[in-house]
Amino acid sequence: MGDYLKINYLRNCLKQSLDFDTKRFVLVKLGELYEGKKMFLEAGKMMMNVAPINTTFQAKTNDFLKSAELFIKAGNFDEADIAFEKALGCCNDREKEIVKAKRMEYYRNQAKIYFDNDKRQSAVLAFEKLLALSPPENERKEVQEKLLGLYERLGKIRDFYNLKRVM
């Protein structure tokens, strides 16, 4: 069976009344299939639906983090922020620092991917989001320098001079 047939079959399974374990399995499989097909937005939605089904807070946190990572890959930063906030709500103080570090890492990686693939506008959005998370000072300078170059290449003169003044 091909991947699209599997997706169709699993989506039809979700329309049936399923117990929690089976529903979780179907949602996770759907998320994996969507991720394999680079349909990150759909995969993120599936993982977001898996998280409330879990019984442990650790599993919920992991599913929300996976969902956030997929939303970031899809470029949907608003949904990613919602997933991160839900993940922060499910963990204790020690785990919150880990979640915040992962948040920075996910945005940093996606911004680098956009920058390397010359997707300038998407890179600008990712770098601005990264700056809003207040990274360490040395990383902050590096991000600001990359943003200056991107602003200049995109013709965003006002943003270029505003950032240059801040630096």
N, C-alpha and C positions, 0 to 999 in steps of 0.2 A: 504494500500500500504506500502511495506517495505521501509526502508531508501535508499537502493541501487536503487530501482525503482524510488523513488523520485529524487535522484541525477541524474539518467539518464534522466528523464523527464525534470528537470530543465536545465540540460546541453543542451538538444535539444531545449528548449525554447530560450536559449541564441543565438542560430543560426538564429533565426527569427529576423526581425527588430522590436524592441520594443522601446517605449518611455522611457525617462529617469527614471521616477518613477517606472515603471514596471521592467526595467532592474536592478535598484537598489534593488528592492524587491527580485528578483530572485537571485542576487548575494549574498545578505545577508542571504537568506534561504539556499543557497548552502554552504555558510561559516558555518552556524550553524550545518548543517547536517554533514559536514566534521569534524567539531570540536567534535561533538557528537560521531563520529566513530574514534576519535583520529588520524585523518589524518590532522595533524596540518599544514603541508607544503601546502597542497591544500587549506585549510581554510585561511591561510595567503595570498595566491595568490588571493583568492576571495575578501578578505577585501581590499587588495591593489588595486583591480580593482574598488571597490565601491567608494573609496575616491575621485577620480577626478570627479565623477558624482555629488557630493554634491555641493550645492550652497553657504553654509556658511563655513567660515574658521574653526569655532569651530567643526562642523561635520566632516570636512576633517581631522582635527587634531585627533579627536577621532577614526576615522576609520584607520588612519595611525598607531596610538598607538595600536589598537587592532591587526592590521596586524603584527606589530613588536612583540607583545606578543606571537602571534601564531608562528611566525618564530623562536623565542627563544625557545619555547616549542618543535619545530621540530629540534632544534639544528643547524639551519641555521643562524649563527650570521651575516654573510655578508648581507643577505637580510634584517635582522632586523635592521642593521645599516642604510641601505638605507631608510627603512621606518621611522626610527627615524629622519633622516636628512630631509625628506619630511615633517614630522610633525613639526619640528622646523621651517621650511620655511613658514608654514601656521599660525604661532601664533606670538603674540606680546611678548615684553620683559618679562612681568610678567608671562605669560603662558609658556615661555621657561624654567623657573626655575622648573615649575611643570613637564614639559616633561622630563627634565634631572633627576629629582627625581624619576619619574616613570621608567626611563631607568635603573637606579641603582637598583630599587626595583625588576624589572623583572629579571635582571641578578642574583641578590642575591637569589631570590626564586628558580630559575632554578638550580643554582649551589648547593643550599641546597638539592633539590630533587635528583640531580645526586649523591651527596655525601651520602645521606641517603640510596639510593638504590645501593650503592657500584659500580656505574658506574664511575670508576676512571678517564679514559681518557677524558670522556665528562665533568666530574667535573673539571679537570685541565683546559680544554679550557674555561669553564664558569668562573672559578676563575681568570684566566689570563685576560679575558675580563673585569671582574669586577675591577681588579687592574689597568687596562689601563684607566678606567674612573675616577681614582683618588678619591677614597672614603675618608671619614674622617679618621683621624689618628688611632683612636681606632679600627675601622672596618678594616682598612688596616692591622694592626698587626694580627688581627684574621684571615684574609684571607691568609696572608703570612704563618702563622703557619699551617693552613690546607693544603696549597700548599706544604709546606715542607714535611708533612706526606705523601701526595699523590706522590710527586716526589720520595720519598724513597721507597714506596711500588711498584711504577712502574719501579724502577730501573733507573730513570733519574738522575744519579749521578752528571753530569755536571750542570744541572739546579738546583739541590739541593744545591750544593756548591755556585753557583752564587747567589742564593736567600739568602742563609745563610750569605754570605759576605755583601749583601746589607742591611740586617736587622741589 
